[in-house]
């Protein structure tokens, strides 16, 4: 099964665009997406029109979840592991939605959100989706029809896409701990710190790797990635973590939201989240290389598909969540 517009096959006999032209196209598209995203961050931060935490940003997460699910189905189809599309799309949307609905901070603007509130509901939605996938396969079973392959693809999609996006939503709803064991009202600090660390790292890795990178880091998976780019990614993640968690902290924390740091402070956050982001990028490269496709899709032009946009966030979100679960009042 191949879905038009997704999982773009590696082209043959087509000369690549010049590096400068490709770099310019990526920068323009990236700035355009940033320009569209920042107003939503602002609206969410001030609770525009009475909206609670994450209510402006959740639709973005759900849209990304649905798009990423469609794209991973197309990738897995090249290896005969394509899940049933409606099942995986429903599951990938349900998991981050459950992470939001299960957290008191999403339901009440004055409530604090404990990290496990979101994680438990997200895990329950993933298990429910898997049960639903089994029921669908049992209802239409025929011997040798590929049920195991579809179930394996469904499980991969839920673990690699849906659950990480649930952690992404949870970061927005995670409040800072109080000294008496409660939770302050959540702010944007955990989410923005994670996204900034990963995306600053992505940008610096691309710029450094494409200009001075020589020694390839993983030639079998992604020939364009170099060790110089990896160093650039970590430097970008460390700088972004310091920028968000130190000088910008007050702007991203509600007045009644308390104050906390992730476990280990901005240095551990930058190294841990930056490394996780690089691994997430390589993980998608592994899937694409195995499937023989260049991009997960073409919906974002020079940036590829939606999965190409969020791949580095999928490993970074759970990593950042672990640091904030072990955060401490400061």
VOGU-3710 file (C-alpha; in Angstrom, 3 decimals, decimal comma):
1> xxxxxxxxxx> 0,000/0,000/0,000  1,360/3,403/-0,937  -0,334/6,641/0,058  -0,016/9,467/-2,492  1,982/12,414/-1,186  3,597/10,500/1,638  6,829/8,557/2,113  8,519/10,040/-0,941  10,682/7,349/-2,596  14,364/8,053/-3,137
11> xxxxxxxxxx> 14,536/9,568/-6,635  16,810/8,103/-9,260  18,827/10,015/-11,864  17,665/13,388/-10,523  20,502/15,792/-9,685  20,239/17,189/-6,140  19,590/20,859/-5,607  22,648/22,955/-4,808  23,407/23,001/-1,082  22,907/26,772/-0,785
21> xxxxxxxxxx> 19,516/26,593/-2,507  18,368/23,703/-0,316  19,564/25,518/2,796  17,681/28,680/1,832  14,480/26,749/1,146  14,667/25,033/4,533  15,299/28,308/6,344  12,363/30,030/4,630  9,994/27,168/5,404  11,248/26,958/8,987
31> xxxxxxxxxx> 10,719/30,688/9,562  7,240/30,445/8,082  6,284/27,636/10,470  7,781/29,548/13,390  5,773/32,627/12,441  2,589/30,562/12,457  3,426/28,789/15,728  4,476/31,739/17,899  1,029/33,436/17,945  -0,473/30,184/19,229
41> xxxxxxxxxx> 2,180/30,019/21,943  1,321/33,600/22,918  -2,419/32,854/22,953  -1,841/29,768/25,081  0,467/31,587/27,492  -2,073/34,319/28,299  -5,152/32,095/28,133  -6,686/34,116/25,282  -10,511/34,208/25,398  -10,481/32,312/28,686
51> xxxxxxxxxx> -8,752/29,201/27,349  -6,944/26,970/29,820  -3,453/25,541/29,615  -2,706/23,746/26,321  -6,113/24,505/24,820  -4,580/26,616/22,041  -1,665/24,273/21,433  -3,464/20,934/21,698  -5,035/21,174/18,201  -1,516/21,553/16,772
61> xxxxxxxxxx> -0,388/18,413/18,593  -3,444/16,482/17,366  -2,892/17,638/13,778  0,748/16,577/13,942  -0,267/13,248/15,463  -2,727/12,476/12,692  -0,313/13,522/9,955  2,585/11,579/11,465  0,376/8,492/11,731  -0,516/8,675/8,035
71> xxxxxxxxxx> 3,140/9,077/7,108  4,407/6,212/9,243  1,756/3,941/7,729  3,112/4,852/4,291  6,688/4,151/5,429  5,807/0,788/6,972  3,840/-0,176/3,868  7,133/-0,478/1,990  8,067/-3,347/4,315  4,671/-5,028/4,463
81> xxxxxxxxxx> 3,986/-3,809/8,035  1,360/-1,164/7,304  -1,199/-0,893/10,132  -4,840/-0,284/9,326  -4,822/3,451/8,666  -8,016/4,416/10,564  -6,897/2,443/13,630  -3,458/4,021/13,874  -4,666/7,549/13,093  -7,361/7,221/15,758
91> xxxxxxxxxx> -4,835/5,908/18,256  -2,217/8,562/17,535  -4,817/11,292/18,027  -6,408/9,644/21,075  -3,175/9,304/23,058  -2,188/13,014/23,224  -5,865/13,928/23,616  -6,108/11,600/26,614  -2,916/13,098/28,041  -4,661/16,484/28,028
101> xxxxxxxxxx> -8,121/15,425/29,200  -6,667/13,380/32,046  -4,775/16,303/33,544  -6,565/18,658/35,990  -4,584/21,627/34,616  -6,270/21,213/31,221  -9,744/21,118/32,742  -9,280/24,017/35,154  -7,179/27,142/34,639  -6,473/27,315/38,370
111> xxxxxxxxxx> -5,371/23,707/38,854  -1,879/22,264/39,053  -0,885/19,298/36,955  1,141/16,337/38,213  3,198/14,618/35,487  1,687/11,169/36,083  -1,850/12,476/35,516  -1,145/12,843/31,808  1,140/9,824/31,454  -1,367/7,383/32,924
121> xxxxxxxxxx> -4,194/8,466/30,654  -1,916/8,447/27,596  -0,779/4,899/28,381  -4,390/3,796/28,854  -5,349/5,264/25,460  -2,423/3,452/23,793  -3,455/0,124/25,332  -7,091/0,723/24,344  -6,001/1,390/20,765  -3,995/-1,821/20,708
131> xxxxxxxxxx> -6,978/-3,770/22,030  -9,106/-2,159/19,321  -6,564/-3,203/16,684  -6,796/-6,811/17,890  -10,598/-6,684/17,794  -10,553/-5,373/14,212  -8,160/-8,136/13,138  -10,204/-10,830/14,890  -13,410/-9,605/13,263  -11,989/-9,831/9,740
141> xxxxxxxxxx> -9,509/-12,658/10,242  -8,409/-14,916/7,435  -5,375/-17,178/7,668  -2,250/-15,688/6,118  -3,873/-12,279/5,765  -1,079/-10,347/7,491  -2,730/-9,719/10,855  0,529/-10,074/12,810  2,330/-7,662/10,497  -0,429/-5,064/10,844
151> xxxxxxxxxx> -0,508/-5,453/14,628  3,277/-5,091/14,798  3,088/-1,912/12,709  0,322/-0,569/14,944  2,399/-1,183/18,070  5,413/0,515/16,483  3,333/3,546/15,523  1,859/3,873/19,012  5,207/3,559/20,798  7,242/5,654/18,358
161> xxxxxxxxxx> 4,705/8,407/17,593  1,607/8,455/19,797  3,125/8,033/23,255  5,946/10,553/22,681  3,352/13,105/21,573  1,480/12,328/24,775  4,628/13,286/26,697  4,827/16,447/24,596  1,340/17,452/25,732  2,192/16,484/29,299
171> xxxxxxxxxx> 5,138/18,895/29,309  2,733/21,801/28,751  0,496/20,632/31,589  3,172/19,761/34,140  3,193/22,171/37,043  6,138/22,820/39,325  6,155/21,043/42,696  5,368/22,781/45,972  7,154/22,098/49,223  4,071/20,412/50,691
181> xxxxxxxxxx> 3,779/17,809/47,926  1,290/19,637/45,699  1,652/21,202/42,267  1,645/24,809/41,149  -0,231/25,941/38,043  1,735/24,949/34,915  3,543/27,349/32,624  5,198/27,077/29,243  8,702/26,613/30,645  9,042/22,788/30,318
191> xxxxxxxxxx> 7,591/22,671/26,796  9,432/25,701/25,417  12,736/24,583/26,962  12,468/21,181/25,273  11,438/22,509/21,855  14,076/25,257/21,956  16,851/22,826/22,891  15,929/20,417/20,111  15,300/22,957/17,368  18,306/25,141/18,188
201> xxxxxxxxxx> 20,291/21,917/18,059  18,728/20,949/14,717  19,535/24,334/13,179  23,102/24,457/14,438  23,702/20,834/13,435  22,522/21,600/9,911  24,532/24,808/9,576  27,735/23,403/11,075  27,455/20,026/9,383  26,715/21,465/5,952
211> xxxxxxxxxx> 29,593/23,944/6,101  32,504/22,330/7,942  31,321/18,773/8,561  33,638/16,153/7,103  33,571/12,949/9,145  30,244/11,177/8,839  28,572/10,095/12,057  26,242/7,372/10,742  26,882/6,882/7,009  24,680/3,799/6,829
221> xxxxxxxxxx> 21,669/5,623/8,246  22,044/9,272/7,290  25,046/10,172/5,120  24,495/13,890/5,639  25,045/13,802/9,405  28,560/14,488/10,645  30,334/14,537/13,992  30,849/18,274/13,589  27,103/18,640/13,191  26,535/16,549/16,342
231> xxxxxxxxxx> 28,818/18,865/18,316  26,911/21,821/16,884  23,628/20,213/17,938  24,788/19,801/21,531  26,116/23,366/21,642  22,788/24,649/20,310  20,834/22,572/22,840  22,998/23,815/25,721  22,651/27,447/24,676  18,881/27,161/24,221
241> xxxxxxxxxx> 18,489/25,412/27,584  20,434/28,163/29,331  18,517/30,884/27,488  15,080/29,517/28,337  15,738/28,156/31,834  17,756/31,091/33,163  17,121/34,575/31,680  13,720/33,795/30,121  12,343/31,674/32,952  10,301/34,466/34,509
251> xxxxxxxxxx> 8,513/35,143/31,200  7,404/31,502/30,867  6,233/30,884/34,429  2,843/32,102/35,740  2,948/34,559/38,633  1,355/31,915/40,875  3,165/29,015/39,227  6,088/28,657/41,607  9,616/28,109/40,393  11,552/24,938/39,681
261> xxxxxxxxxx> 14,362/23,559/37,591  14,585/20,262/35,733  16,790/17,679/37,375  20,427/18,759/37,016  19,598/22,263/35,819  20,121/23,677/32,353  23,376/21,801/31,663  21,897/18,339/32,190  18,766/19,442/30,316  20,790/20,594/27,308
271> xxxxxxxxxx> 22,938/17,457/27,108  20,142/14,947/27,832  17,454/16,522/25,666  19,893/17,460/22,887  21,214/13,895/22,693  17,691/12,467/22,724  16,752/14,806/19,871  19,646/13,545/17,736  18,679/9,940/18,461  15,088/10,660/17,432
281> xxxxxxxxxx> 16,307/12,097/14,143  18,466/9,016/13,521  15,583/6,716/14,472  13,419/8,151/11,695  16,379/7,871/9,334  16,540/4,165/10,219  12,884/3,668/9,298  13,219/5,622/6,049  16,432/3,834/5,092  14,853/0,433/5,697
291> xxxxxxxxxx> 11,780/1,453/3,693  13,821/3,025/0,885  12,193/6,459/1,079  13,845/9,885/1,180  11,248/11,868/3,156  8,257/10,821/5,220  6,170/13,120/3,013  6,143/16,337/1,027  3,541/18,376/2,892  6,167/20,818/4,245
301> xxxxxxxxxx> 8,135/21,316/1,045  11,861/21,589/1,724  11,394/20,260/5,266  9,756/17,036/4,056  6,722/15,732/5,913  5,250/16,248/9,342  7,160/13,283/10,721  10,397/14,864/9,460  9,463/17,982/11,434  8,788/16,262/14,763
311> xxxxxxxxxx> 11,154/13,263/14,610  13,712/14,802/16,960  10,947/15,810/19,402  9,650/12,250/19,716  12,634/11,070/21,763  13,298/14,443/23,384  9,814/14,872/24,890  9,993/11,771/27,146  13,585/12,690/28,066  12,555/16,190/29,135
321> xxxxxxxxxx> 9,517/14,797/30,953  11,775/12,544/33,042  13,862/15,555/34,069  10,808/17,578/35,097  9,273/14,640/36,969  12,401/14,775/39,135  12,428/18,585/39,312  12,789/20,347/42,605  11,526/23,668/43,986  14,076/26,445/43,778
//
